[in-house]
Structures are given as structure tokens and as C-alpha cells.
Amino acid sequence: MSAAAYSPDLSVVTTLAPKARPGFVQTRSVEAITSRALSYLRAGFSIHFRGPAGTGKTTLALHAAALLNRPTVMITGDEDMMTSTLVGTQHGYNYRKVVDRFIHTVTKLEESADKCWADHRLTTACREGYTLIYDEFTRSRPEANNVLLSVLEEGLLVLPAQNQDEPYIKVHPNFRVIFTSNPQEYAGVHEAQDALGDRIITIDVGHADSDLEVSVAAARSGLSPAAVAPIVALVREFRETGEYDQTPTLRTTIMICRMMAQEGFQPSVDDPHFVQLCLDILGSKSTFTGKMDNKRAQQRKMLLSLLEHHCPSMAAATASEELATQADRNA
């Protein structure tokens, strides 16, 4: 993804020019979601990728925006978001001074100051027909998003009264919004109003399947699929245990694989650096107080057991392969 240079002028909205990532992993499930999203967007609807953390919602939003091949602006939901943050606000003054010396013995002076209006990202996107990515929009208070209701239904953006010269603008026919949200978050998240949900099409995004996780981890780390496969299996089984406070996602797998590639760790319990890496990253998904040392020890024991199963010692792996080969010969 490339972007234009940042401009300090508040009246200029920096746009992105999303490009499909060369190493973007395409599987049948990803292609199916992308195809559905594009069909809705091209039909004139805005869409909403909804799913837990680590499922690739923002990546999918950027990918869909790149395939639309339109300039893109991006905003992130926030508790302090207001309508003016989306639409625009007054920004400085235009000063005008007229000195009249038509009669040389008389000087007439006129001064005036007019407030300037600066469009913000939603207004610019509506006016120019850009794609707007509204990431984690449920982190904004619902009343801040009310301005989107007329935009998505009537195709009109109503501007605040401060902009006296232009009370509203007609939304460009190419304008689209791609929303993302995490319904499982509980901190700093608001429930989206029904009126907004009724105007968009929601696509639920779940955790990737094993094949997709292997492909993505290999692409993002530079390791071979065979090298990352046991790490994917390790993290997936840990996720299934439910013994954590924060769900281990594909990002967790990528962290381990990238450190393996950088430091040359071997995915085996024989490598103490690899074991410590996994304990650091996987163990951080749980929070223990000083009175929970026993629970911490139990989780460490469980993680070591998972490591021995998915990343066994070289000797054990060799012995297992020899037994499997001998069994095939006997059969």
C-alpha cells in the first residue's frame, strides 16, 4: 500500500492509493469473501467486515479498496470522535483589507475577516467519490456516526451550520464505505445503532483455517510452509484450550515465525531459545497476579507439553520417523 505525502494543511486530506500486496495470500475462502464484498460494493452498497481480533478484517478492507481502484481515505474509530472529526470544521480566517485613496486627502479603510471551512475525510470522500475505510467504527460513540445515515440512504451529506456557504453536498456515485469492527471487544466499544446497520451489508470474518494460516505465516516470515506448520498447529491447539485471557491469533504465529527466521531458532524443544520465545509470546496471553503463581506454573507446564507434542526433540522426531518407516515396510 502506498500513500501520498502528508500535508500539514488541514484543508488538504491525504489520500491512500491502495495496491494489492504482492505476497497477499489467496485461498478459496479469501477469494470467496473478497468476491462477495466486491459484488456488494459494485452494486452500490457499503460493507462491514465483522470479526474477532487477528482475523484480517483491516487487511481485507484494504485489499477490497485496492481492487476498487479508487483513492482511499482511512479513519479509525475513537471515543473522542465527533461529527466534526468526520465532516470538517472552521479553520482560521480569510482576512481582507481595502485601502481607498481615490481622493488623495481622504483615506478610507475597510477590513473584514471571514471564517474558513476545512473539509475532513468523510466530506472529501463524499465529494470526490473516494473509498472510505472506517476501521473499528464501533469505538466511536453512535451519535458521532449519525451523519452517515443520510449519506448512505439519501446520498446527501448534511454539513454543520458553520459552513454557511454550503449546507449540504450530494454524495458522489462512486463513494463507498468499508467498515470493520470487533464484536468480542468489551473495552471502549459501543453498540452500533440499528439504523446504521440497516444501511450496510455485514460479512462475518472468522479465524483462518489451518492451510491459510500456514500460507500467511510462511509468506510473512520467509520460512517454508513445512517449517511454520508445527508453529501453526501449536498456536491453534493452545487457542482451543481456552486457557488464556487474550486469544492467540494468527499474529501470534507470525511473531514466533519471524523471530525464528531472524534468529535462526530450530522449532524443537532441543533449542532453549525457541522454547523461551514460545513461552514469552504464548504466556503473555494470560494475566496472573502475585497470588496466582500456581496457575502460572500449571500454564507453563501445559505450554511445555504442547511444545513437546508439536515441536519434539530431534532424537524423538527421528525415532518416530524410523518407527513409521518400519511400520510401512511391515505392512
C-alpha positions in Angstrom: 0.0 0.0 0.0 1.4 3.4 -0.9 0.2 6.8 0.3 0.7 10.4 -0.7 3.0 12.5 1.4 1.5 14.1 4.5 0.4 17.7 4.2 0.2 19.9 7.3 -2.5 22.0 5.7 -5.8 20.9 7.4 -7.7 21.8 4.3 -5.9 19.1 2.3 -6.9 15.5 3.1 -4.2 12.9 2.5 -5.4 10.0 0.4 -4.1 6.5 0.1 -3.5 4.6 -3.2 -4.0 1.0 -2.1 -2.3 -1.6 -4.1 -2.7 -5.4 -3.8 0.2 -6.7 -1.8 2.5 -8.9 -4.0 2.6 -11.6 -1.3 -1.2 -11.4 -0.5 -2.3 -15.0 0.2 -5.3 -16.1 -1.8 -7.2 -19.2 -0.8 -10.7 -20.2 -1.7 -12.1 -18.8 1.5 -10.3 -15.5 1.0 -11.4 -15.3 -2.7 -15.0 -16.1 -1.7 -15.1 -13.3 0.9 -13.4 -10.8 -1.5 -15.8 -11.7 -4.3 -18.8 -11.2 -2.1 -17.5 -7.9 -0.8 -16.8 -6.5 -4.3 -20.1 -7.6 -5.7 -21.9 -5.6 -2.9 -19.6 -2.6 -3.3 -20.1 -2.5 -7.1 -23.9 -2.8 -6.6 -23.8 0.5 -4.6 -23.8 -0.9 -1.0 -21.3 -0.2 1.7 -20.0 -3.2 3.6 -18.9 -4.2 7.1 -16.2 -6.8 8.0 -17.1 -8.0 11.5 -14.9 -10.5 13.4 -12.6 -11.0 16.4 -9.1 -9.7 16.6 -6.5 -11.2 14.3 -8.9 -12.4 11.6 -7.6 -10.0 9.0 -10.5 -7.5 8.8 -8.4 -4.5 8.1 -6.2 -6.4 5.6 -9.4 -7.5 3.8 -10.7 -3.9 3.8 -7.5 -2.5 2.3 -7.5 -5.4 -0.3 -11.1 -4.7 -1.3 -10.3 -1.0 -1.6 -7.3 -1.7 -3.8 -9.5 -3.8 -6.1 -12.0 -1.0 -6.4 -9.1 1.1 -7.8 -10.2 4.3 -6.3 -8.4 6.8 -4.0 -9.0 5.8 -0.4 -9.1 7.7 2.9 -9.0 5.9 6.3 -10.2 6.7 9.7 -10.1 4.8 13.0 -12.9 4.8 15.5 -12.2 6.5 18.8 -14.1 7.5 21.9 -13.3 11.2 21.2 -14.6 11.0 17.6 -17.1 13.7 16.9 -19.2 14.6 13.8 -16.8 17.5 13.1 -13.9 15.0 13.1 -15.6 13.2 10.2 -17.2 16.2 8.3 -15.0 19.2 8.9 -14.7 22.4 10.9 -13.8 26.0 10.8 -10.1 26.5 10.3 -8.7 30.0 10.6 -9.8 33.2 8.8 -9.5 34.9 5.5 -8.6 38.5 6.0 -9.4 41.2 3.5 -8.2 44.8 3.7 -9.2 47.6 1.3 -7.5 51.0 1.3 -9.3 53.7 -0.8 -7.3 56.8 -1.6 -9.4 57.9 -4.6 -9.4 61.4 -3.0 -5.8 62.0 -2.0 -6.7 64.0 1.0 -9.1 61.2 2.3 -8.1 57.7 3.3 -10.9 55.1 3.6 -10.1 51.8 5.2 -12.2 48.6 5.2 -11.2 45.4 6.9 -13.1 42.1 7.1 -12.4 38.6 8.3 -14.3 35.6 7.1 -14.0 32.2 8.8 -12.6 29.4 6.6 -14.1 25.9 6.3 -11.9 22.8 6.1 -13.3 19.6 4.8 -12.3 16.5 6.7 -12.1 12.9 5.4 -15.7 12.0 5.1 -16.6 15.2 3.3 -13.7 14.8 0.9 -14.6 11.2 0.2 -18.2 12.0 -0.4 -17.4 15.0 -2.6 -14.7 13.2 -4.7 -16.1 9.7 -4.8 -13.3 8.1 -2.8 -13.5 4.9 -0.8 -13.6 5.4 3.0 -12.3 2.7 5.3 -13.7 3.2 8.8 -11.7 0.9 10.9 -13.1 -0.2 14.3 -16.1 2.1 13.9 -17.8 0.9 17.0 -15.1 2.5 19.1 -16.7 5.8 18.2 -19.9 6.9 20.0 -23.0 6.2 18.0 -24.1 9.9 17.8 -20.8 10.7 16.0 -21.8 8.3 13.2 -25.3 9.7 12.8 -24.1 11.9 9.9 -23.6 8.7 7.9 -27.3 7.8 7.9 -28.3 10.3 5.3 -25.1 9.7 3.4 -25.8 6.0 2.9 -29.5 6.3 2.4 -30.3 9.6 0.7 -26.9 10.3 -0.8 -26.7 13.6 1.0 -24.1 14.8 3.4 -25.6 17.5 5.7 -22.9 19.9 6.8 -22.9 21.9 10.1 -24.4 25.4 10.2 -20.9 26.9 10.5 -20.4 26.2 6.8 -22.9 28.8 5.7 -21.9 28.7 2.0 -22.7 25.0 1.5 -25.4 23.5 3.8 -25.1 20.0 2.2 -23.4 18.2 -0.7 -24.6 15.5 -3.0 -22.6 12.3 -2.5 -20.6 11.2 -5.5 -21.9 7.9 -7.0 -18.6 6.2 -6.6 -18.4 6.8 -2.8 -18.3 3.7 -0.7 -17.6 2.9 3.0 -15.9 -0.3 4.2 -16.4 -0.6 8.0 -14.6 -3.0 10.3 -15.5 -3.9 13.9 -14.7 -6.5 16.6 -17.9 -7.6 18.4 -15.9 -9.5 21.0 -14.1 -6.4 22.3 -15.6 -5.0 25.5 -13.3 -2.1 26.4 -14.0 1.2 24.7 -16.6 -0.3 22.3 -20.1 1.0 21.7 -23.1 -1.0 20.2 -23.7 0.2 16.7 -27.1 1.8 16.1 -29.6 -0.3 14.2 -30.2 2.5 11.7 -26.6 2.3 10.5 -26.5 -1.5 10.5 -29.7 -1.5 8.4 -27.9 0.5 5.7 -24.8 -1.7 5.3 -24.1 -5.3 4.5 -22.2 -7.2 7.1 -19.8 -10.0 6.3 -18.7 -12.1 9.3 -14.9 -13.0 9.3 -13.7 -15.8 11.5 -10.3 -17.3 12.3 -8.5 -18.6 9.2 -8.3 -22.3 8.6 -5.0 -24.2 9.1 -4.0 -24.1 5.4 -4.5 -20.3 5.2 -2.6 -19.7 8.4 0.4 -21.8 7.2 0.4 -19.9 3.9 0.2 -16.5 5.6 2.8 -17.3 8.2 5.2 -18.6 5.6 4.7 -15.5 3.4 5.2 -13.1 6.3 8.2 -14.8 7.8 10.1 -16.1 4.8 10.2 -19.6 6.2 9.0 -22.6 4.3 5.4 -23.9 4.8 6.9 -27.1 6.4 8.9 -25.0 8.9 5.9 -23.0 10.0 3.3 -25.8 10.0 4.2 -27.1 13.6 4.0 -23.5 14.9 0.6 -23.1 13.4 -0.6 -26.4 14.9 0.9 -25.3 18.3 -0.9 -22.0 18.4 -4.2 -23.4 17.1 -4.2 -26.1 19.9 -3.4 -23.5 22.5 -6.3 -21.4 21.2 -8.6 -24.4 21.6 -7.7 -24.9 25.2 -9.2 -21.6 26.3 -6.6 -21.2 29.0 -5.7 -17.6 28.3 -7.1 -14.1 28.7 -6.3 -12.8 25.2 -7.0 -15.1 22.3 -3.8 -16.2 20.5 -4.4 -15.3 16.8 -2.5 -15.6 13.5 -0.5 -12.6 14.6 0.9 -14.7 17.4 2.0 -17.4 14.9 3.6 -14.7 12.7 5.6 -13.3 15.7 7.1 -16.7 16.5 7.9 -17.5 12.9 9.5 -14.1 12.2 11.7 -14.4 15.3 12.6 -18.0 14.2 13.7 -16.7 10.8 15.6 -13.7 12.3 17.5 -15.6 15.0 17.8 -19.0 13.3 16.0 -20.9 16.0 15.0 -24.5 15.4 11.4 -25.4 16.0 12.3 -28.0 18.6 12.3 -28.4 22.4 16.0 -29.0 22.0 16.5 -25.3 21.3 16.2 -23.4 24.6 15.9 -20.1 22.8 13.0 -21.3 20.8 11.3 -22.7 23.9 11.7 -19.4 25.7 10.4 -17.5 22.7 7.2 -19.5 22.7 6.8 -19.2 26.4 7.3 -15.4 26.2 4.8 -14.9 23.4 2.2 -17.5 24.3 2.5 -16.9 28.1 1.8 -13.2 27.6 -1.7 -14.1 26.5 -2.6 -14.7 30.2 -2.5 -12.3 33.1 -1.5 -13.6 36.6 -1.4 -11.7 39.9 1.1 -12.4 42.6 -1.3 -14.8 44.3 -1.7 -16.9 41.2 1.8 -18.5 40.9 0.3 -22.0 41.0 -1.9 -21.2 38.0 1.1 -19.7 36.2 3.1 -22.8 36.8 0.2 -25.0 35.5 0.0 -23.0 32.3 3.8 -23.2 31.8 3.6 -27.0 32.2 0.7 -27.1 29.6 2.7 -25.0 27.1 5.8 -27.2 27.5 3.6 -30.2 26.9 2.2 -28.7 23.7 5.7 -27.8 22.6 6.9 -31.4 23.1 4.0 -32.6 21.1 4.2 -30.3 18.1 7.9 -29.4 18.2 9.6 -32.6 19.6 13.3 -33.1 20.2 15.3 -34.1 17.2 16.0 -37.6 18.6 12.3 -38.2 19.3 11.3 -37.0 15.8 13.9 -39.2 14.2 12.9 -42.2 16.2 9.2 -41.6 15.3 10.1 -41.4 11.6 12.0 -44.6 11.8 9.1 -46.4 13.5 6.7 -45.1 10.9 9.0 -46.3 8.1 9.4 -49.7 9.7 5.6 -50.0 10.1 5.1 -49.2 6.4 7.6 -51.9 5.4 5.9 -54.5 7.6 2.6 -53.5 6.1 
